[in-house]
């Protein structure tokens, strides 16, 4: 198992916004990216913005990006489940 990079609470929160709000205009997403403080977390953000760059980064950075993507998909799945539950009432 590959270890993810260690994130500060600040960088983890910024990356969460970057991943979750993928529909924002690129200018706004770049502003969010610029809030990241650590170089490793910055690489995660760059890979989120441009998945073609993912192979350029270390395995821990790739593992972190993959984990954020899994988190996003899980959130989407849970939101769909909640909407179905509300409609079926």
C-alpha positions as CSV (number, residue, x, y, z in Angstrom):
1,X,0.0,0.0,0.0
2,X,1.3,3.4,-1.0
3,X,1.3,6.1,1.6
4,X,-0.4,9.3,0.8
5,X,1.3,12.6,1.5
6,X,0.7,14.3,4.8
7,X,-1.5,17.4,4.6
8,X,-2.0,20.2,6.9
9,X,-5.6,20.9,7.9
10,X,-5.5,24.0,5.8
11,X,-4.2,22.3,2.7
12,X,-6.6,19.4,3.1
13,X,-9.5,21.9,3.2
14,X,-8.3,23.8,0.2
15,X,-7.9,20.6,-1.8
16,X,-11.3,19.4,-0.8
17,X,-12.8,22.6,-2.2
18,X,-10.7,22.2,-5.4
19,X,-11.9,18.6,-5.9
20,X,-15.5,19.2,-4.9
21,X,-16.2,22.3,-6.9
22,X,-14.7,21.0,-10.2
23,X,-17.4,22.9,-12.1
24,X,-16.0,26.3,-11.2
25,X,-14.4,28.4,-13.9
26,X,-10.7,27.6,-14.2
27,X,-9.7,31.1,-13.1
28,X,-11.5,30.5,-9.7
29,X,-10.0,27.1,-9.4
30,X,-6.5,28.5,-10.0
31,X,-7.2,31.1,-7.2
32,X,-8.1,28.1,-4.9
33,X,-4.9,26.3,-6.0
34,X,-2.9,29.4,-5.0
35,X,-4.1,29.1,-1.4
36,X,-2.2,25.8,-1.0
37,X,0.9,26.2,1.2
38,X,3.0,23.0,0.9
39,X,4.8,21.9,-2.3
40,X,3.5,18.4,-2.1
41,X,-0.1,19.5,-1.6
42,X,0.4,21.9,-4.5
43,X,1.3,19.0,-6.7
44,X,-1.9,17.2,-5.7
45,X,-3.8,20.4,-6.7
46,X,-2.0,20.6,-10.0
47,X,-2.9,17.0,-10.8
48,X,-6.5,17.6,-9.8
49,X,-6.7,20.5,-12.2
50,X,-4.8,18.7,-15.0
51,X,-5.1,14.9,-14.7
52,X,-2.7,14.5,-17.6
53,X,0.1,15.7,-15.3
54,X,-0.7,12.9,-12.8
55,X,2.1,10.6,-14.1
56,X,4.7,13.3,-13.5
57,X,4.3,13.2,-9.8
58,X,5.4,10.8,-7.1
59,X,3.4,7.8,-6.0
60,X,2.3,9.4,-2.7
61,X,1.0,12.4,-4.6
62,X,-0.9,10.1,-7.1
63,X,-2.3,8.1,-4.1
64,X,-3.5,11.3,-2.5
65,X,-5.2,12.4,-5.8
66,X,-6.8,9.0,-6.2
67,X,-8.1,9.2,-2.6
68,X,-9.7,12.6,-3.2
69,X,-11.3,11.3,-6.3
70,X,-12.7,8.3,-4.4
71,X,-14.0,10.8,-1.8
72,X,-15.7,12.8,-4.5
73,X,-17.4,9.8,-6.1
74,X,-18.6,8.6,-2.7
75,X,-20.1,12.0,-2.0
76,X,-21.9,12.0,-5.3
77,X,-23.2,8.5,-4.6
78,X,-24.5,9.4,-1.2
79,X,-26.2,12.6,-2.6
80,X,-28.0,10.5,-5.2
81,X,-29.1,8.1,-2.5
82,X,-30.4,11.0,-0.4
83,X,-32.3,12.4,-3.3
84,X,-33.9,9.1,-4.1
85,X,-34.9,8.7,-0.4
86,X,-36.5,12.1,-0.4
87,X,-38.5,11.4,-3.6
88,X,-39.8,8.1,-2.3
89,X,-41.4,9.6,0.8
